Amino acid sequence: MNENTIGKRIQALRKERGMTQKQLADAVGVTPQAVSKWETDESCPDITALPLLAGTLGVSVDTLLSGTESASGPVLEGVVRDANETASSKKEKPYTWVWNAGKISGIIFGVFILLAGVLLILTKTKPEWFGEIGFWDIIWPSAIIFVGLAGCISRDISGFSLGIVAVGVLFLLKNLGVIEGSVWPIAIAIVLILVGVTTILHQFFKRKKKIKRNGNTVYVDGKDGKFRSDYSEDGGYIKYKASFGDDNVRFSSDKFYGGEVNVSFGDFDVDLTEVREIESGAELKANISFGDLTIHVPKSIRVELETAGSFSGKGVKGNPAPDAANVLRVKAAASFADFEIEYED
């Protein structure tokens, strides 16, 4: 490696590993703006951040600082060892804990099915306990509550997840006779308030996933967990389907022909920052329900966004370059979801 400055070395290593500035910033625990300043040599990383930065980029601190390989070779961060190797060295725990969003959501779904079965038995054997309230009067608002709880527990708490829980609680109380009259105006008002608060907070705070790696707390994208999703690239056309988890997929070609994205119940990122050319008329269709989707695009591409749906937050961070000639049409349908386009260098 013969890059002239530490900033250029950071940029080169980041691109070699297919990481965006945001992903590197999340892994090191800084802002994307800080990474941008490093790479343009406007500032240098703090000395306390160098070990984690070097490990994330897969090199030693000496290599990062000087541009030459140290005698001990590069430091590779986050290597998952098997059970035998871990047992032989009790002090070293490469992966001490990983938040498995899919497992938590599965447990919540199992609890709901279990309670539904118990409730069905009770409504048939002890109808006097329920009076005129039927099984379905309780079960369908309870299902809405559990869907919202799954969103709160399996990923960062969001206004959408809390709004779903609130709607379920309101309809359950109405069916139980606690609330009289129509609850729709209250439900809509609560969801709108929570969506508005969430949209404002997301402008100031980044959603990050925290794991323990080699004894250190780091923030990474969803690929570091056990969750996996269905993703394919065929002739520059992507197909992506995922649910109940956190995930980040990266388009590897430099020309984009279109695609379909269907995500639900989770926090998902589609990275198109390596795209340099958009096929004429290319279109990306995105369907999001009860989840968050962020599409990262380079500033050389201008996105024409068309959205539809209900109870959803939509936003754009950053701006395309003034001379951006490539145009990508994005059609997004979102329900109880948060959708965002993010321009990156």
C-alpha positions, 0 to 999 in steps of 0.5 A: 500500500503506497497511499500518500496520506492516512486519509487516502489509505482509509478511503482505499481500504474502505472501498476495498472492503465494499463499505460506505462511509456510513458503515465505517462510521457506524463500526467505529462509533463516529459520524459519517461526516468525521469519516469524510473529513478523514478521507479528505485529510481535513482531520485525523482519527483520534488516537484512541479510535485507531485500534478499532479503525484498523481492525475494521479495515483489516490492517494493523495500526502500523499499516494504517499509519505508515502504509507499510505492512508490519512484521506481524501482518494485518490484523483481521477483526471479527473472525468467528472461531469454532467451539473447539478453538474458543474452548482452548482459549477461555480468555478470548471470546471473538463473538460474546453476544449477537442480537438475533432479531429473527429469533426474538420475533419468532419467540413473540409469534410463538407466545401469541399462538400459545395465548390464542390457543389458551383463549380459544379453549377458555371461550369455549369452556368458560363462556361466562367469563367473557359474556358477549365478548367473542374470541375474535373480539380479543384475538385480532387486536391482540395480534396487532399488539404483538406485531408492534411488540415484535418491531419494538423488541427485534430492532430499535424502538420506532414510532411505527412500532409503538403506533401499532401497539397503541392501535391494538390496545385501543381496539382491544379496550373498545372490544372489551367495553372499556372505551365507547364510541369510535377509536379511529380518530384517536388511533390515527392521531396517536400514529401521526404523532409518533410518526412525526416524533420518529421522523424528527428524531431520525434527523439527529440520531442514527440507528445502530446495531450494537454487538460485542466483538473481541470484548469491545462494543462496536456498531455494525450493519445487520450482516454481523448477526445470524439473520440472512435474507433472499437476495440475487443479482441477475444481469444488473437486476436485483431481487431482494426479499427479507423480513423479521430482522436487520440486513444490509445488501450491496449491489456489486455491479457498476451498471443498474438495470432495475429491481424489486425490494420487498421488506417487512418487520425489520431495519434494512439497507440497500447499498447502490453506491458502487453504481456508476451508470443507470440503464435508460428507464431503469426502475426500482420498486420497493414495498415496505411494511412495518419496517424501515428501508434505506436506499444508499445511492452515489451523488452521481445519480439523481433519484426520482421518487414516487411514493404511496401508502399510509402511516409512513415516513419518507425522507431524503438525506443529502443531495445529488451532484449538480451535474448528475446525469444518471436518473433512477426512478424509485417507486415505493409503497410503504405502510406503517414504515419508514423509507429513506433515500440517502445520497453518499460520496 
